[in-house]
Amino acid sequence: MKIEGWLSACEAVALYKLIHSIDNENVTVCEIGSWLGKSSYVLACALNAHKNGKLFCVDPFNAAGDDTSKKIYQRTKKQIPTPLIEKFKKTMKELGVLDKIEILKGYSHKVIKNFNKPLDVLFIDGDHEYKAVLRDYKDWSKLIKKGGFIVFHDVGAAHTTGPKEVVELELVKNRNWTNHLLIDELYIAKKIK
C-alpha cells in the first residue's frame, strides 16, 4: 500500500533506526503533522520493537497548513471520499499499526494544553510557517526527556524556510542539544539538558 507524503526513503530509514535504537520498552513519540500517515507508519513500525511503545499523532485532519502545503492538501482531500481522519485510521489499521497510535485531533498549540507526557522523540512536521514551527518547538520541546530527540522535517526544503530558520536560530548553537544530524531534509538532535 502506498501512502501519500513527502518523506524520502533515506528519511524513513533514519526515523525508523532512531526509534528502534532507543533502549526503553516504553518509548513515547509525538508526531506533529500526520497528514495521511506516511511518517506515522514508519514511526509506529519502529515502535513494534518496544513492548509498550506509543505514538501520539497530532493533526487537525482538515487539510490546513502553510500556504504552499494547503494547496496540495486541499487538492488531495477532494480526491478522498471519506474524512481525512477516517482515511488515516483505515490506512493505519490495514497496515497493522493502529494499536501503537493514539490520535490527538486538533491544532498542536491547542492539544499541548492537555498533553503532559514525557517524550523520547518529538517529530515536528506540522505547519511550516516560521511562527508555527517556533511555537511547536517552544511548546513541545520542554516535554522531551534528557537523552531524548527532536526531529524536524523539511529543513532546507525549497518550498518553505520555517523549519530551517527554527533549527538555525534555536538549536544549532544551543548547548541543550547535541549530535546534530541532517539526512536529506530531516534534522535530528539529542537533548542533553
CORKA-V856332 format. One record per residue. RES is the residue in three letters. SS is DSSP state (H for helix, E for strand, C for the rest). NEAR is the number of other C-alpha atoms within 10 Angstrom. D_LAST is the distance of its C-alpha to the last C-alpha in whole Angstrom. Layout:
res & ss & near & d_last
RES & SS & NEAR & D_LAST
RES & SS & NEAR & D_LAST
//
This chain:
res & ss & near & d_last
MET & C & 6 & 40
LYS & C & 6 & 39
ILE & C & 14 & 36
GLU & C & 12 & 36
GLY & C & 12 & 33
TRP & C & 11 & 32
LEU & C & 18 & 29
SER & C & 15 & 30
ALA & H & 10 & 31
CYS & H & 13 & 28
GLU & H & 20 & 26
ALA & H & 18 & 27
VAL & H & 15 & 27
ALA & H & 19 & 23
LEU & H & 23 & 22
TYR & H & 19 & 24
LYS & H & 14 & 23
LEU & H & 16 & 19
ILE & H & 26 & 20
HIS & H & 18 & 22
SER & H & 12 & 20
ILE & C & 18 & 18
ASP & C & 10 & 19
ASN & C & 15 & 19
GLU & C & 14 & 22
ASN & C & 14 & 21
VAL & C & 22 & 19
THR & E & 23 & 18
VAL & E & 27 & 19
CYS & E & 28 & 19
GLU & E & 24 & 22
ILE & E & 25 & 22
GLY & C & 25 & 26
SER & C & 24 & 28
TRP & C & 26 & 31
LEU & C & 24 & 34
GLY & C & 21 & 31
LYS & H & 20 & 31
SER & H & 25 & 27
SER & H & 26 & 27
TYR & H & 24 & 30
VAL & H & 20 & 28
LEU & H & 28 & 25
ALA & H & 25 & 27
CYS & H & 19 & 29
ALA & H & 21 & 26
LEU & H & 26 & 25
ASN & C & 17 & 28
ALA & C & 17 & 27
HIS & C & 20 & 25
LYS & C & 12 & 27
ASN & C & 13 & 25
GLY & C & 20 & 23
LYS & E & 22 & 23
LEU & E & 25 & 23
PHE & E & 21 & 23
CYS & E & 23 & 25
VAL & E & 25 & 25
ASP & E & 25 & 28
PRO & C & 22 & 31
PHE & C & 21 & 34
ASN & C & 17 & 36
ALA & C & 20 & 36
ALA & C & 18 & 34
GLY & C & 19 & 31
ASP & C & 16 & 31
ASP & H & 13 & 35
THR & H & 12 & 35
SER & H & 16 & 34
LYS & H & 15 & 36
LYS & H & 14 & 39
ILE & H & 13 & 38
TYR & H & 16 & 37
GLN & H & 14 & 40
ARG & H & 11 & 42
THR & H & 13 & 41
LYS & H & 17 & 41
LYS & H & 11 & 45
GLN & C & 8 & 45
ILE & C & 10 & 44
PRO & C & 9 & 46
THR & C & 11 & 44
PRO & C & 12 & 41
LEU & H & 18 & 38
ILE & H & 19 & 36
GLU & H & 13 & 39
LYS & H & 17 & 39
PHE & H & 21 & 35
LYS & H & 17 & 36
LYS & H & 13 & 39
THR & H & 20 & 37
MET & H & 22 & 35
LYS & H & 13 & 37
GLU & H & 10 & 39
LEU & C & 12 & 37
GLY & C & 13 & 36
VAL & C & 21 & 32
LEU & H & 20 & 33
ASP & H & 13 & 32
LYS & H & 22 & 28
ILE & E & 22 & 28
GLU & E & 13 & 28
ILE & E & 18 & 29
LEU & E & 19 & 27
LYS & E & 16 & 30
GLY & C & 16 & 29
TYR & C & 18 & 27
SER & H & 25 & 24
HIS & H & 13 & 24
LYS & H & 10 & 26
VAL & H & 15 & 25
ILE & H & 17 & 21
LYS & H & 9 & 23
ASN & H & 7 & 24
PHE & C & 12 & 21
ASN & C & 11 & 18
LYS & C & 13 & 18
PRO & C & 19 & 14
LEU & E & 23 & 14
ASP & E & 23 & 14
VAL & E & 29 & 15
LEU & E & 27 & 15
PHE & E & 28 & 18
ILE & E & 26 & 20
ASP & C & 23 & 23
GLY & C & 26 & 25
ASP & C & 23 & 27
HIS & C & 25 & 26
GLU & C & 18 & 27
TYR & H & 17 & 24
LYS & H & 13 & 24
ALA & H & 19 & 24
VAL & H & 23 & 21
LEU & H & 19 & 19
ARG & H & 15 & 20
ASP & H & 21 & 19
TYR & H & 21 & 15
LYS & H & 12 & 15
ASP & H & 14 & 16
TRP & H & 23 & 15
SER & H & 20 & 11
LYS & H & 13 & 10
LEU & H & 19 & 12
ILE & E & 22 & 10
LYS & E & 19 & 9
LYS & E & 16 & 6
GLY & E & 15 & 8
GLY & E & 23 & 10
PHE & E & 25 & 12
ILE & E & 24 & 13
VAL & E & 22 & 16
PHE & E & 24 & 19
HIS & C & 24 & 23
ASP & C & 21 & 25
VAL & C & 24 & 23
GLY & C & 18 & 26
ALA & C & 14 & 29
ALA & C & 7 & 32
HIS & C & 11 & 33
THR & C & 18 & 29
THR & C & 15 & 27
GLY & H & 21 & 24
PRO & H & 29 & 22
LYS & H & 21 & 22
GLU & H & 17 & 22
VAL & H & 20 & 19
VAL & H & 23 & 17
GLU & H & 12 & 19
LEU & H & 11 & 18
GLU & H & 14 & 14
LEU & H & 18 & 13
VAL & C & 15 & 14
LYS & C & 11 & 14
ASN & C & 12 & 10
ARG & C & 10 & 8
ASN & C & 13 & 5
TRP & E & 21 & 8
THR & E & 18 & 10
ASN & E & 12 & 13
HIS & E & 14 & 15
LEU & E & 12 & 18
LEU & E & 17 & 21
ILE & E & 16 & 24
ASP & C & 17 & 27
GLU & C & 18 & 25
LEU & E & 24 & 22
TYR & E & 23 & 19
ILE & E & 24 & 16
ALA & E & 22 & 12
LYS & E & 21 & 9
LYS & E & 22 & 6
ILE & C & 14 & 4
LYS & C & 12 & 0
//
